[in-house]
Amino acid sequence: MRKLIVANWKCNPTSLRKAEQFLASLPPVLKRKRNIEVVVCPSFVHLHPLKNRFSKTIFGSQDCFWEQEGPYTGAISPAMIKDAGCAYVILGHSERRRYAKETDGMVNKKLLAALDAGLKVILCVGEKEGESINTVLKQQLSRCLKKFSLKKLDSLIIAYEPVWAVGTGRPSKPDNALVAKMLIRRILLGMWKKRVIAERARIIYGGSVNRKIAAGYITEGKMDGLLVGGASLRPKEFVKIVESVRDSG
Ligand code: PGA
């Protein structure tokens, strides 16, 4: 299975011109490789023009609403994201939970709507400092995946992002990430009752990933990929991350 590397640009950069310049400096790493798939998640407003210009790049959005259309001022629907050429959507990111007060129930509605629209969902879960990882992951996974159809398993990616590691420069160690991955698998097994299916779910790591540690998540941490925030906005650093994952196996 290809390793997935997701670039989450968050609320950056402030102009389309800069976003274009940035993408233009990356083409070699954005090409689909035998063992790697790179997904770029810019701001909503940059999606359409970027897709028009960089048609071969795989894009995702950083969020979406739970209805496809209607009287929901300010909302961006999964159907619109799909129409903009996106293949993926990130949902339940800790910054959405924190600043937009998103709950697991809202994330669940978004997830079902996004899958209905034909998008692949990158579902973020993770504990805050001092919280029980077991309790938090169990709660987030069971609530966010309510009514999830196992037929859509190939369209689901779970991103383990410990909140204390996101944007802090303090990444989780690869062996800790592996422990979290095993825990997620155990929780999924409890929910889905079928080991083969729980083992098929793809799990990636996010939280202060940098070039030095990136490959370790794949080799030691057995992760299926990475969700990269801050480092994805530094072209040289991001290229190194992609290359180190590519060369790790
Ligand atoms: P970070 O962000 O790499 O800057 O910690 C990760 C994320 O937002 O997914």
Boltz pocket constraint, residues with backbone or C-beta under 6 A from the ligand:
constraints:
  - pocket:
      binder: B
      contacts: [[A, 8], [A, 161], [A, 165], [A, 166], [A, 167], [A, 168], [A, 169], [A, 206], [A, 207], [A, 208], [A, 209], [A, 227], [A, 228], [A, 229], [A, 230], [A, 231]]
      max_distance: 6.0
